[in-house]
Amino acid sequence: MLTKVKQISTFIENKEGHLAGFTDILAKNNINIRALCVYDSIEYGILRLIVDEPYEAAELFREAGHVARMIDVMVVEPLDAPGTMNKIFHLLADNGINIEYVYPYAVKGAPYMVIMETSDQDKAMDLIAKSGFAVTDKA
């Protein structure tokens, strides 16, 4: 699989219970978390989420007084072989594309996948699709 999904990003205070507060909003509204990543600093972090209802989740966060940004991120299903992610990372680096972040993505019954944000998503998707390092229906 090589596609794009909506990711929500929001600032979160680096304090006890704040992550639970965000997930409370989702749980109370029957929104399923598919992937999440928290990048922290001393006082604040960035919470990145892939959910099954991204527009609704972003609106709920805004209604609760949080800033919620939504962007398209790349979903990559790498081939299940040693060194595949290394090859993908080198492919992108060798073509002048920076990987801004990467984290795992899980969908029930699906194989291992990762979320990637790069400095040039369209070029990165095209390179990966043509490389043979990921499962894709593109030639």
The first five atom37 places (N, CA, C, CB, O) and aatype in JSON, in Angstrom:
{
  "aatype": [12, 10, 16, 11, 19, 11, 5, 9, 15, 16, 13, 9, 6, 2, 11, 6, 7, 8, 10, 0, 7, 13, 16, 3, 9, 10, 0, 11, 2, 2, 9, 2, 9, 1, 0, 10, 4, 19, 18, 3, 15, 9, 6, 18, 7, 9, 10, 1, 10, 9, 19, 3, 6, 14, 18, 6, 0, 0, 6, 10, 13, 1, 6, 0, 7, 8, 19, 0, 1, 12, 9, 3, 19, 12, 19, 19, 6, 14, 10, 3, 0, 14, 7, 16, 12, 2, 11, 9, 13, 8, 10, 10, 0, 3, 2, 7, 9, 2, 9, 6, 18, 19, 18, 14, 18, 0, 19, 11, 7, 0, 14, 18, 12, 19, 9, 12, 6, 16, 15, 3, 5, 3, 11, 0, 12, 3, 10, 9, 0, 11, 15, 7, 13, 0, 19, 16, 3, 11, 0],
  "atom_mask": [
    [1, 1, 1, 1, 1],
    [1, 1, 1, 1, 1],
    [1, 1, 1, 1, 1],
    [1, 1, 1, 1, 1],
    [1, 1, 1, 1, 1],
    [1, 1, 1, 1, 1],
    [1, 1, 1, 1, 1],
    [1, 1, 1, 1, 1],
    [1, 1, 1, 1, 1],
    [1, 1, 1, 1, 1],
    [1, 1, 1, 1, 1],
    [1, 1, 1, 1, 1],
    [1, 1, 1, 1, 1],
    [1, 1, 1, 1, 1],
    [1, 1, 1, 1, 1],
    [1, 1, 1, 1, 1],
    [1, 1, 1, 0, 1],
    [1, 1, 1, 1, 1],
    [1, 1, 1, 1, 1],
    [1, 1, 1, 1, 1],
    [1, 1, 1, 0, 1],
    [1, 1, 1, 1, 1],
    [1, 1, 1, 1, 1],
    [1, 1, 1, 1, 1],
    [1, 1, 1, 1, 1],
    [1, 1, 1, 1, 1],
    [1, 1, 1, 1, 1],
    [1, 1, 1, 1, 1],
    [1, 1, 1, 1, 1],
    [1, 1, 1, 1, 1],
    [1, 1, 1, 1, 1],
    [1, 1, 1, 1, 1],
    [1, 1, 1, 1, 1],
    [1, 1, 1, 1, 1],
    [1, 1, 1, 1, 1],
    [1, 1, 1, 1, 1],
    [1, 1, 1, 1, 1],
    [1, 1, 1, 1, 1],
    [1, 1, 1, 1, 1],
    [1, 1, 1, 1, 1],
    [1, 1, 1, 1, 1],
    [1, 1, 1, 1, 1],
    [1, 1, 1, 1, 1],
    [1, 1, 1, 1, 1],
    [1, 1, 1, 0, 1],
    [1, 1, 1, 1, 1],
    [1, 1, 1, 1, 1],
    [1, 1, 1, 1, 1],
    [1, 1, 1, 1, 1],
    [1, 1, 1, 1, 1],
    [1, 1, 1, 1, 1],
    [1, 1, 1, 1, 1],
    [1, 1, 1, 1, 1],
    [1, 1, 1, 1, 1],
    [1, 1, 1, 1, 1],
    [1, 1, 1, 1, 1],
    [1, 1, 1, 1, 1],
    [1, 1, 1, 1, 1],
    [1, 1, 1, 1, 1],
    [1, 1, 1, 1, 1],
    [1, 1, 1, 1, 1],
    [1, 1, 1, 1, 1],
    [1, 1, 1, 1, 1],
    [1, 1, 1, 1, 1],
    [1, 1, 1, 0, 1],
    [1, 1, 1, 1, 1],
    [1, 1, 1, 1, 1],
    [1, 1, 1, 1, 1],
    [1, 1, 1, 1, 1],
    [1, 1, 1, 1, 1],
    [1, 1, 1, 1, 1],
    [1, 1, 1, 1, 1],
    [1, 1, 1, 1, 1],
    [1, 1, 1, 1, 1],
    [1, 1, 1, 1, 1],
    [1, 1, 1, 1, 1],
    [1, 1, 1, 1, 1],
    [1, 1, 1, 1, 1],
    [1, 1, 1, 1, 1],
    [1, 1, 1, 1, 1],
    [1, 1, 1, 1, 1],
    [1, 1, 1, 1, 1],
    [1, 1, 1, 0, 1],
    [1, 1, 1, 1, 1],
    [1, 1, 1, 1, 1],
    [1, 1, 1, 1, 1],
    [1, 1, 1, 1, 1],
    [1, 1, 1, 1, 1],
    [1, 1, 1, 1, 1],
    [1, 1, 1, 1, 1],
    [1, 1, 1, 1, 1],
    [1, 1, 1, 1, 1],
    [1, 1, 1, 1, 1],
    [1, 1, 1, 1, 1],
    [1, 1, 1, 1, 1],
    [1, 1, 1, 0, 1],
    [1, 1, 1, 1, 1],
    [1, 1, 1, 1, 1],
    [1, 1, 1, 1, 1],
    [1, 1, 1, 1, 1],
    [1, 1, 1, 1, 1],
    [1, 1, 1, 1, 1],
    [1, 1, 1, 1, 1],
    [1, 1, 1, 1, 1],
    [1, 1, 1, 1, 1],
    [1, 1, 1, 1, 1],
    [1, 1, 1, 1, 1],
    [1, 1, 1, 1, 1],
    [1, 1, 1, 0, 1],
    [1, 1, 1, 1, 1],
    [1, 1, 1, 1, 1],
    [1, 1, 1, 1, 1],
    [1, 1, 1, 1, 1],
    [1, 1, 1, 1, 1],
    [1, 1, 1, 1, 1],
    [1, 1, 1, 1, 1],
    [1, 1, 1, 1, 1],
    [1, 1, 1, 1, 1],
    [1, 1, 1, 1, 1],
    [1, 1, 1, 1, 1],
    [1, 1, 1, 1, 1],
    [1, 1, 1, 1, 1],
    [1, 1, 1, 1, 1],
    [1, 1, 1, 1, 1],
    [1, 1, 1, 1, 1],
    [1, 1, 1, 1, 1],
    [1, 1, 1, 1, 1],
    [1, 1, 1, 1, 1],
    [1, 1, 1, 1, 1],
    [1, 1, 1, 1, 1],
    [1, 1, 1, 1, 1],
    [1, 1, 1, 0, 1],
    [1, 1, 1, 1, 1],
    [1, 1, 1, 1, 1],
    [1, 1, 1, 1, 1],
    [1, 1, 1, 1, 1],
    [1, 1, 1, 1, 1],
    [1, 1, 1, 1, 1],
    [1, 1, 1, 1, 1]
  ],
  "atom_positions": [
    [[0.84, -1.18, 0.0], [0.0, 0.0, 0.0], [0.88, 1.24, 0.0], [-0.95, 0.0, 1.21], [1.86, 1.33, 0.75]],
    [[0.53, 2.17, -0.82], [1.22, 3.46, -0.89], [0.13, 4.47, -1.19], [2.37, 3.48, -1.99], [-0.35, 4.57, -2.32]],
    [[-0.25, 5.22, -0.18], [-1.36, 6.15, -0.31], [-1.18, 7.31, 0.66], [-2.7, 5.44, -0.06], [-0.17, 7.39, 1.36]],
    [[-2.15, 8.2, 0.7], [-2.13, 9.3, 1.66], [-3.35, 9.19, 2.57], [-2.12, 10.67, 0.93], [-4.41, 8.72, 2.16]],
    [[-3.17, 9.63, 3.82], [-4.26, 9.71, 4.79], [-4.19, 11.07, 5.48], [-4.19, 8.54, 5.82], [-3.17, 11.75, 5.42]],
    [[-5.28, 11.44, 6.13], [-5.34, 12.69, 6.89], [-4.73, 12.47, 8.28], [-6.81, 13.2, 7.02], [-5.06, 11.5, 8.96]],
    [[-3.85, 13.37, 8.67], [-3.24, 13.35, 9.99], [-3.62, 14.63, 10.72], [-1.69, 13.19, 9.91], [-3.59, 15.72, 10.13]],
    [[-3.98, 14.51, 11.97], [-4.27, 15.67, 12.81], [-3.05, 15.91, 13.7], [-5.57, 15.46, 13.67], [-2.51, 14.97, 14.29]],
    [[-2.62, 17.16, 13.79], [-1.54, 17.53, 14.69], [-2.05, 18.62, 15.62], [-0.28, 18.02, 13.89], [-2.76, 19.53, 15.2]],
    [[-1.67, 18.51, 16.88], [-2.07, 19.51, 17.86], [-1.0, 19.61, 18.94], [-3.44, 19.15, 18.48], [-0.27, 18.65, 19.2]],
    [[-0.91, 20.78, 19.57], [0.02, 20.95, 20.67], [-0.6, 20.35, 21.92], [0.37, 22.45, 20.89], [-1.81, 20.42, 22.14]],
    [[0.25, 19.75, 22.75], [-0.21, 19.14, 23.99], [0.78, 19.49, 25.09], [-0.37, 17.6, 23.83], [1.99, 19.37, 24.91]],
    [[0.25, 19.91, 26.24], [1.14, 20.21, 27.36], [1.78, 18.91, 27.85], [0.37, 20.91, 28.51], [1.13, 17.87, 27.9]],
    [[3.04, 19.0, 28.2], [3.77, 17.84, 28.7], [3.52, 17.72, 30.21], [5.3, 17.97, 28.39], [4.4, 17.94, 31.03]],
    [[2.26, 17.36, 30.54], [1.85, 17.21, 31.93], [0.99, 15.96, 32.08], [1.07, 18.46, 32.42], [0.35, 15.5, 31.13]],
    [[1.01, 15.43, 33.27], [0.24, 14.24, 33.59], [-1.24, 14.43, 33.24], [0.39, 13.9, 35.07], [-1.86, 15.42, 33.63]],
    [[-1.78, 13.48, 32.51], [-3.21, 13.48, 32.2], [-3.62, 14.2, 30.94], [0.0, 0.0, 0.0], [-4.77, 14.06, 30.5]],
    [[-2.73, 14.99, 30.33], [-3.13, 15.76, 29.16], [-3.38, 14.88, 27.93], [-2.07, 16.79, 28.83], [-4.3, 15.15, 27.16]],
    [[-2.58, 13.85, 27.75], [-2.82, 12.93, 26.63], [-4.16, 12.22, 26.83], [-1.66, 11.9, 26.5], [-4.92, 12.03, 25.88]],
    [[-4.45, 11.82, 28.06], [-5.73, 11.18, 28.36], [-6.9, 12.12, 28.06], [-5.78, 10.74, 29.83], [-7.96, 11.66, 27.64]],
    [[-6.71, 13.42, 28.27], [-7.76, 14.39, 27.95], [-8.08, 14.41, 26.46], [0.0, 0.0, 0.0], [-9.25, 14.5, 26.08]],
    [[-7.06, 14.33, 25.63], [-7.28, 14.3, 24.18], [-7.96, 13.0, 23.76], [-5.95, 14.47, 23.42], [-8.9, 13.0, 22.96]],
    [[-7.48, 11.89, 24.32], [-8.09, 10.62, 23.94], [-9.49, 10.46, 24.51], [-7.21, 9.47, 24.4], [-10.3, 9.72, 23.95]],
    [[-9.79, 11.15, 25.63], [-11.17, 11.17, 26.15], [-12.13, 11.74, 25.12], [-11.24, 12.0, 27.45], [-13.22, 11.2, 24.9]],
    [[-11.72, 12.83, 24.47], [-12.56, 13.47, 23.46], [-12.89, 12.47, 22.35], [-11.85, 14.72, 22.87], [-14.03, 12.38, 21.9]],
    [[-11.89, 11.73, 21.92], [-12.1, 10.75, 20.84], [-12.96, 9.59, 21.32], [-10.75, 10.23, 20.33], [-13.9, 9.19, 20.62]],
    [[-12.66, 9.06, 22.48], [-13.4, 7.9, 23.0], [-14.88, 8.24, 23.2], [-12.78, 7.42, 24.32], [-15.75, 7.43, 22.87]],
    [[-15.17, 9.41, 23.75], [-16.57, 9.82, 24.01], [-17.36, 9.98, 22.72], [-16.6, 11.12, 24.8], [-18.59, 9.96, 22.73]],
    [[-16.65, 10.15, 21.61], [-17.31, 10.35, 20.31], [-17.12, 9.17, 19.37], [-16.79, 11.61, 19.66], [-17.33, 9.29, 18.16]],
    [[-16.71, 8.03, 19.93], [-16.54, 6.78, 19.16], [-15.62, 6.93, 17.95], [-17.88, 6.28, 18.7], [-15.88, 6.38, 16.89]],
    [[-14.55, 7.7, 18.14], [-13.56, 7.88, 17.08], [-12.37, 6.97, 17.39], [-13.1, 9.37, 16.95], [-11.8, 7.04, 18.48]],
    [[-12.01, 6.13, 16.44], [-10.97, 5.14, 16.62], [-9.59, 5.69, 16.24], [-11.29, 3.89, 15.79], [-9.42, 6.28, 15.17]],
    [[-8.63, 5.49, 17.13], [-7.24, 5.89, 16.86], [-6.56, 4.75, 16.11], [-6.47, 6.22, 18.19], [-6.56, 3.61, 16.56]],
    [[-5.98, 5.07, 14.96], [-5.26, 4.08, 14.16], [-3.75, 4.19, 14.39], [-5.58, 4.25, 12.67], [-3.03, 3.19, 14.32]],
    [[-3.29, 5.39, 14.65], [-1.87, 5.61, 14.92], [-1.73, 6.9, 15.71], [-1.03, 5.68, 13.59], [-2.53, 7.82, 15.55]],
    [[-0.72, 6.95, 16.55], [-0.42, 8.2, 17.23], [1.05, 8.27, 17.54], [-1.25, 8.34, 18.51], [1.74, 7.25, 17.69]],
    [[1.51, 9.49, 17.62], [2.91, 9.75, 17.92], [2.94, 11.06, 18.7], [3.79, 9.84, 16.6], [2.27, 12.02, 18.34]],
    [[3.72, 11.08, 19.78], [3.89, 12.31, 20.55], [5.37, 12.65, 20.53], [3.35, 12.16, 22.02], [6.2, 11.86, 20.98]],
    [[5.67, 13.81, 20.02], [7.04, 14.33, 20.05], [7.07, 15.37, 21.15], [7.48, 14.93, 18.64], [6.37, 16.37, 21.06]],
    [[7.87, 15.14, 22.18], [7.81, 16.03, 23.33], [9.02, 16.94, 23.45], [7.67, 15.22, 24.58], [10.09, 16.69, 22.9]],
    [[8.78, 18.0, 24.19], [9.85, 18.89, 24.64], [9.61, 19.05, 26.15], [9.84, 20.29, 23.87], [8.82, 18.3, 26.73]],
    [[10.27, 19.98, 26.78], [10.13, 20.12, 28.22], [8.71, 20.52, 28.62], [11.12, 21.16, 28.74], [8.15, 19.94, 29.56]],
    [[8.12, 21.49, 27.94], [6.81, 21.98, 28.33], [5.67, 21.51, 27.44], [6.82, 23.46, 28.36], [4.56, 21.26, 27.93]],
    [[5.91, 21.38, 26.15], [4.86, 21.02, 25.2], [5.35, 19.91, 24.27], [4.41, 22.24, 24.39], [6.55, 19.67, 24.13]],
    [[4.4, 19.27, 23.65], [4.71, 18.28, 22.64], [3.78, 18.46, 21.47], [0.0, 0.0, 0.0], [2.85, 19.27, 21.51]],
    [[4.03, 17.71, 20.43], [3.13, 17.68, 19.28], [2.52, 16.29, 19.24], [3.88, 18.03, 17.93], [3.23, 15.29, 19.14]],
    [[1.2, 16.25, 19.3], [0.46, 15.0, 19.19], [0.03, 14.85, 17.74], [-0.77, 14.97, 20.16], [-0.66, 15.72, 17.19]],
    [[0.43, 13.75, 17.14], [0.03, 13.46, 15.75], [-0.86, 12.21, 15.78], [1.29, 13.24, 14.81], [-0.51, 11.21, 16.4]],
    [[-2.0, 12.3, 15.11], [-2.99, 11.23, 15.15], [-3.51, 10.88, 13.78], [-4.13, 11.61, 16.04], [-3.73, 11.75, 12.93]],
    [[-3.7, 9.6, 13.56], [-4.48, 9.11, 12.43], [-5.71, 8.47, 13.06], [-3.65, 8.08, 11.5], [-5.58, 7.56, 13.88]],
    [[-6.88, 8.93, 12.68], [-8.13, 8.41, 13.24], [-9.08, 8.08, 12.1], [-8.77, 9.43, 14.2], [-8.87, 8.47, 10.96]],
    [[-10.15, 7.34, 12.44], [-11.09, 6.94, 11.4], [-12.04, 8.07, 10.99], [-11.89, 5.76, 11.87], [-12.7, 7.97, 9.95]],
    [[-12.13, 9.14, 11.78], [-12.99, 10.28, 11.46], [-12.18, 11.57, 11.66], [-14.29, 10.29, 12.34], [-12.42, 12.29, 12.63]],
    [[-11.24, 11.87, 10.77], [-10.33, 13.0, 11.02], [-11.01, 14.37, 11.06], [-9.27, 13.02, 9.97], [-10.65, 15.2, 11.88]],
    [[-11.98, 14.62, 10.2], [-12.63, 15.93, 10.19], [-13.4, 16.17, 11.48], [-13.57, 16.07, 8.97], [-13.35, 17.25, 12.05]],
    [[-14.12, 15.14, 11.93], [-14.88, 15.25, 13.17], [-13.93, 15.43, 14.36], [-15.76, 14.01, 13.37], [-14.19, 16.25, 15.24]],
    [[-12.86, 14.65, 14.4], [-11.9, 14.75, 15.5], [-11.27, 16.14, 15.56], [-10.8, 13.69, 15.36], [-11.16, 16.72, 16.64]],
    [[-10.86, 16.67, 14.42], [-10.26, 18.02, 14.4], [-11.25, 19.05, 14.91], [-9.79, 18.38, 12.96], [-10.87, 19.95, 15.67]],
    [[-12.49, 18.95, 14.5], [-13.51, 19.9, 14.95], [-13.75, 19.77, 16.46], [-14.83, 19.67, 14.18], [-13.9, 20.78, 17.15]],
    [[-13.79, 18.56, 16.97], [-13.97, 18.35, 18.41], [-12.8, 18.95, 19.2], [-14.1, 16.85, 18.72], [-13.01, 19.55, 20.25]],
    [[-11.6, 18.79, 18.7], [-10.44, 19.39, 19.37], [-10.56, 20.91, 19.38], [-9.12, 18.97, 18.68], [-10.29, 21.56, 20.39]],
    [[-10.96, 21.48, 18.25], [-11.13, 22.94, 18.17], [-12.21, 23.42, 19.13], [-11.48, 23.37, 16.72], [-12.04, 24.44, 19.81]],
    [[-13.31, 22.69, 19.19], [-14.39, 23.05, 20.12], [-13.92, 23.01, 21.56], [-15.59, 22.12, 19.94], [-14.44, 23.74, 22.4]],
    [[-12.96, 22.15, 21.86], [-12.39, 22.04, 23.21], [-11.3, 23.08, 23.46], [-11.83, 20.64, 23.43], [-10.69, 23.08, 24.53]],
    [[-11.05, 23.96, 22.49], [-10.08, 25.04, 22.66], [-8.66, 24.73, 22.21], [0.0, 0.0, 0.0], [-7.73, 25.46, 22.56]],
    [[-8.48, 23.66, 21.45], [-7.15, 23.29, 20.98], [-6.98, 23.65, 19.51], [-6.91, 21.78, 21.18], [-7.94, 23.67, 18.74]],
    [[-5.76, 23.95, 19.13], [-5.43, 24.15, 17.73], [-5.28, 22.76, 17.11], [-4.12, 25.02, 17.55], [-4.58, 21.91, 17.65]],
    [[-5.93, 22.54, 15.98], [-5.83, 21.25, 15.3], [-5.55, 21.49, 13.83], [-7.13, 20.42, 15.49], [-6.34, 22.12, 13.13]],
    [[-4.42, 21.0, 13.38], [-4.01, 21.14, 11.98], [-4.15, 19.79, 11.3], [-2.54, 21.67, 11.86], [-3.81, 18.76, 11.88]],
    [[-4.65, 19.77, 10.08], [-4.8, 18.52, 9.35], [-4.0, 18.6, 8.06], [-6.3, 18.23, 9.05], [-4.08, 19.58, 7.32]],
    [[-3.23, 17.54, 7.8], [-2.45, 17.46, 6.56], [-2.54, 16.04, 6.02], [-0.96, 17.86, 6.81], [-2.95, 15.11, 6.73]],
    [[-2.16, 15.88, 4.76], [-2.05, 14.56, 4.16], [-0.64, 14.03, 4.44], [-2.34, 14.59, 2.63], [0.35, 14.72, 4.2]],
    [[-0.57, 12.8, 4.94], [0.71, 12.13, 5.13], [0.71, 10.83, 4.33], [0.99, 11.85, 6.65], [-0.35, 10.32, 3.96]],
    [[1.88, 10.34, 4.07], [2.05, 9.15, 3.24], [2.0, 7.88, 4.1], [3.38, 9.22, 2.47], [2.61, 7.81, 5.16]],
    [[1.27, 6.89, 3.61], [1.26, 5.56, 4.23], [2.07, 4.64, 3.31], [-0.22, 5.01, 4.43], [1.8, 4.53, 2.12]],
    [[3.07, 4.0, 3.9], [3.94, 3.11, 3.13], [3.86, 1.71, 3.75], [5.42, 3.63, 3.1], [4.05, 1.54, 4.95]],
    [[3.6, 0.72, 2.92], [3.69, -0.68, 3.34], [4.98, -1.22, 2.74], [2.43, -1.53, 2.88], [5.01, -1.64, 1.59]],
    [[6.06, -1.21, 3.54], [7.33, -1.69, 3.0], [7.3, -3.19, 2.78], [8.48, -1.31, 3.93], [6.57, -3.91, 3.47]],
    [[8.08, -3.67, 1.83], [8.23, -5.1, 1.64], [8.79, -5.7, 2.93], [9.15, -5.42, 0.42], [9.6, -5.07, 3.6]],
    [[8.37, -6.89, 3.26], [8.8, -7.55, 4.48], [10.12, -8.28, 4.24], [7.72, -8.55, 4.98], [10.16, -9.49, 4.06]],
    [[11.21, -7.5, 4.24], [12.54, -8.05, 4.01], [13.56, -7.19, 4.75], [12.87, -8.11, 2.48], [13.38, -5.97, 4.85]],
    [[14.61, -7.8, 5.27], [15.63, -7.04, 5.98], [16.2, -5.91, 5.11], [16.76, -7.96, 6.44], [16.52, -6.11, 3.94]],
    [[16.32, -4.75, 5.71], [16.94, -3.61, 5.03], [16.01, -2.78, 4.15], [0.0, 0.0, 0.0], [16.44, -1.8, 3.55]],
    [[14.73, -3.16, 4.08], [13.83, -2.43, 3.18], [13.67, -0.97, 3.59], [12.46, -3.11, 3.15], [13.76, -0.08, 2.75]],
    [[13.44, -0.71, 4.88], [13.29, 0.68, 5.31], [14.58, 1.45, 5.06], [12.89, 0.74, 6.8], [14.54, 2.62, 4.68]],
    [[15.72, 0.81, 5.28], [17.0, 1.44, 5.01], [17.1, 1.85, 3.55], [18.15, 0.51, 5.38], [17.57, 2.94, 3.24]],
    [[16.66, 0.98, 2.65], [16.68, 1.29, 1.22], [15.76, 2.45, 0.89], [16.28, 0.06, 0.4], [16.11, 3.31, 0.08]],
    [[14.59, 2.48, 1.51], [13.66, 3.59, 1.28], [14.27, 4.9, 1.77], [12.3, 3.33, 1.99], [14.21, 5.91, 1.08]],
    [[14.86, 4.87, 2.96], [15.48, 6.09, 3.51], [16.61, 6.59, 2.62], [16.01, 5.83, 4.94], [16.73, 7.79, 2.39]],
    [[17.45, 5.68, 2.11], [18.53, 6.08, 1.21], [17.99, 6.59, -0.12], [19.47, 4.91, 0.97], [18.51, 7.56, -0.67]],
    [[16.96, 5.94, -0.65], [16.34, 6.39, -1.9], [15.9, 7.84, -1.78], [15.13, 5.5, -2.26], [16.15, 8.65, -2.68]],
    [[15.24, 8.16, -0.69], [14.76, 9.54, -0.51], [15.93, 10.51, -0.3], [13.79, 9.61, 0.68], [15.96, 11.58, -0.9]],
    [[16.88, 10.13, 0.54], [18.04, 11.0, 0.8], [18.83, 11.24, -0.48], [18.95, 10.38, 1.87], [19.26, 12.37, -0.74]],
    [[19.03, 10.2, -1.27], [19.79, 10.33, -2.51], [19.1, 11.21, -3.54], [20.04, 8.95, -3.11], [19.72, 11.68, -4.49]],
    [[17.81, 11.44, -3.35], [17.04, 12.29, -4.26], [16.66, 13.62, -3.63], [15.79, 11.56, -4.72], [15.73, 14.29, -4.08]],
    [[17.38, 13.99, -2.57], [17.2, 15.31, -1.96], [15.92, 15.49, -1.18], [0.0, 0.0, 0.0], [15.45, 16.62, -1.02]],
    [[15.35, 14.4, -0.68], [14.11, 14.49, 0.09], [14.41, 14.2, 1.55], [13.04, 13.49, -0.46], [14.98, 13.17, 1.89]],
    [[14.02, 15.12, 2.41], [14.2, 14.97, 3.85], [13.01, 14.23, 4.44], [14.39, 16.34, 4.53], [11.86, 14.52, 4.11]],
    [[13.28, 13.28, 5.32], [12.22, 12.61, 6.07], [12.04, 13.4, 7.35], [12.56, 11.1, 6.35], [12.92, 13.42, 8.21]],
    [[10.89, 14.04, 7.48], [10.64, 14.88, 8.64], [10.25, 14.06, 9.86], [9.55, 15.89, 8.33], [10.66, 14.37, 10.97]],
    [[9.46, 13.01, 9.66], [9.16, 12.06, 10.72], [8.55, 10.81, 10.11], [8.21, 12.68, 11.77], [8.06, 10.8, 8.99]],
    [[8.6, 9.73, 10.92], [8.04, 8.43, 10.52], [7.58, 7.73, 11.79], [9.1, 7.56, 9.72], [8.26, 7.8, 12.82]],
    [[6.44, 7.06, 11.74], [5.95, 6.3, 12.87], [5.05, 5.17, 12.38], [5.2, 7.21, 13.87], [4.54, 5.24, 11.27]],
    [[4.83, 4.13, 13.2], [4.05, 2.98, 12.75], [2.57, 3.29, 12.62], [4.25, 1.82, 13.71], [2.04, 4.18, 13.28]],
    [[1.91, 2.54, 11.76], [0.49, 2.69, 11.47], [-0.14, 1.31, 11.48], [0.25, 3.41, 10.09], [0.34, 0.41, 10.79]],
    [[-1.2, 1.13, 12.25], [-1.81, -0.19, 12.38], [-3.28, -0.15, 12.01], [-1.65, -0.72, 13.8], [-4.04, 0.7, 12.48]],
    [[-3.67, -1.06, 11.17], [-5.06, -1.27, 10.83], [-5.31, -2.76, 11.03], [-5.39, -0.81, 9.34], [-4.56, -3.6, 10.54]],
    [[-6.37, -3.09, 11.75], [-6.67, -4.49, 12.07], [-6.66, -5.36, 10.82], [-8.03, -4.6, 12.78], [-7.33, -5.07, 9.83]],
    [[-5.88, -6.43, 10.89], [-5.82, -7.38, 9.79], [-4.89, -6.98, 8.66], [0.0, 0.0, 0.0], [-4.72, -7.74, 7.7]],
    [[-4.29, -5.79, 8.74], [-3.4, -5.32, 7.67], [-1.94, -5.6, 8.06], [-3.61, -3.8, 7.4], [-1.64, -5.77, 9.24]],
    [[-1.05, -5.63, 7.08], [0.37, -5.82, 7.36], [0.99, -4.56, 7.96], [1.13, -6.22, 6.08], [0.33, -3.53, 8.1]],
    [[2.25, -4.67, 8.32], [3.01, -3.55, 8.89], [3.06, -2.38, 7.91], [4.44, -3.99, 9.25], [3.36, -2.55, 6.73]],
    [[2.75, -1.18, 8.42], [2.82, 0.04, 7.61], [3.41, 1.15, 8.45], [1.4, 0.44, 7.08], [3.44, 1.08, 9.68]],
    [[3.9, 2.19, 7.77], [4.42, 3.36, 8.47], [3.83, 4.62, 7.86], [5.97, 3.4, 8.4], [3.48, 4.66, 6.68]],
    [[3.73, 5.64, 8.7], [3.35, 6.98, 8.27], [4.64, 7.75, 8.04], [2.42, 7.71, 9.33], [5.55, 7.68, 8.86]],
    [[4.73, 8.47, 6.93], [5.92, 9.28, 6.65], [5.51, 10.67, 6.2], [6.8, 8.61, 5.59], [4.59, 10.83, 5.4]],
    [[6.2, 11.65, 6.72], [6.09, 13.02, 6.25], [7.46, 13.4, 5.72], [5.6, 14.01, 7.4], [8.47, 13.26, 6.4]],
    [[7.48, 13.89, 4.5], [8.74, 14.26, 3.87], [8.68, 15.69, 3.36], [9.08, 13.29, 2.72], [7.63, 16.33, 3.37]],
    [[9.81, 16.18, 2.93], [9.87, 17.53, 2.4], [9.2, 17.66, 1.04], [11.31, 17.98, 2.3], [8.91, 18.77, 0.6]],
    [[8.96, 16.54, 0.35], [8.27, 16.55, -0.95], [7.48, 15.25, -1.08], [9.29, 16.7, -2.14], [7.97, 14.26, -1.62]],
    [[6.24, 15.27, -0.57], [5.43, 14.06, -0.51], [5.17, 13.44, -1.88], [4.11, 14.38, 0.15], [5.29, 12.22, -2.04]],
    [[4.82, 14.25, -2.87], [4.5, 13.7, -4.18], [5.71, 13.03, -4.83], [3.97, 14.79, -5.09], [5.59, 11.94, -5.39]],
    [[6.86, 13.69, -4.76], [8.08, 13.1, -5.34], [8.46, 11.84, -4.58], [9.24, 14.13, -5.3], [8.87, 10.85, -5.18]],
    [[8.33, 11.87, -3.25], [8.67, 10.7, -2.44], [7.77, 9.52, -2.79], [8.55, 11.03, -0.94], [8.25, 8.4, -2.94]],
    [[6.48, 9.77, -2.93], [5.54, 8.69, -3.29], [5.88, 8.11, -4.65], [4.09, 9.2, -3.28], [5.84, 6.9, -4.85]],
    [[6.21, 8.98, -5.59], [6.55, 8.52, -6.93], [7.82, 7.66, -6.91], [6.74, 9.72, -7.87], [7.87, 6.61, -7.54]],
    [[8.84, 8.12, -6.2], [10.09, 7.37, -6.1], [9.88, 6.0, -5.44], [11.13, 8.16, -5.31], [10.39, 4.99, -5.92]],
    [[9.12, 5.98, -4.35], [8.88, 4.73, -3.64], [8.06, 3.78, -4.5], [8.16, 5.0, -2.31], [8.34, 2.58, -4.55]],
    [[7.06, 4.32, -5.19], [6.22, 3.48, -6.06], [7.04, 2.81, -7.16], [5.1, 4.32, -6.69], [6.8, 1.65, -7.49]],
    [[7.99, 3.54, -7.71], [8.81, 3.0, -8.8], [9.97, 2.14, -8.31], [9.35, 4.14, -9.64], [10.59, 1.42, -9.1]],
    [[10.29, 2.19, -7.01], [11.47, 1.53, -6.47], [11.32, 0.02, -6.3], [11.83, 2.13, -5.16], [12.3, -0.72, -6.37]],
    [[10.1, -0.43, -6.07], [9.91, -1.83, -5.75], [10.16, -2.16, -4.29], [0.0, 0.0, 0.0], [10.14, -3.34, -3.91]],
    [[10.38, -1.14, -3.44], [10.64, -1.37, -2.02], [9.37, -1.4, -1.19], [11.56, -0.3, -1.5], [9.42, -1.69, 0.01]],
    [[8.23, -1.11, -1.8], [6.96, -1.08, -1.07], [5.88, -1.75, -1.9], [6.56, 0.38, -0.73], [5.99, -1.87, -3.12]],
    [[4.85, -2.18, -1.21], [3.71, -2.79, -1.89], [2.89, -1.67, -2.5], [2.84, -3.66, -0.89], [2.48, -0.74, -1.81]],
    [[2.65, -1.75, -3.79], [1.9, -0.72, -4.49], [1.27, -1.29, -5.74], [2.81, 0.47, -4.83], [1.74, -2.29, -6.3]],
    [[0.21, -0.65, -6.18], [-0.4, -1.06, -7.44], [0.07, -0.18, -8.6], [-1.92, -1.01, -7.34], [-0.36, -0.36, -9.74]],
    [[0.97, 0.77, -8.3], [1.51, 1.65, -9.35], [2.67, 0.96, -10.05], [1.96, 3.01, -8.75], [3.43, 0.21, -9.42]],
    [[2.81, 1.21, -11.34], [3.91, 0.61, -12.09], [5.11, 1.52, -12.1], [3.48, 0.29, -13.51], [6.14, 1.17, -12.69]]
  ]
}
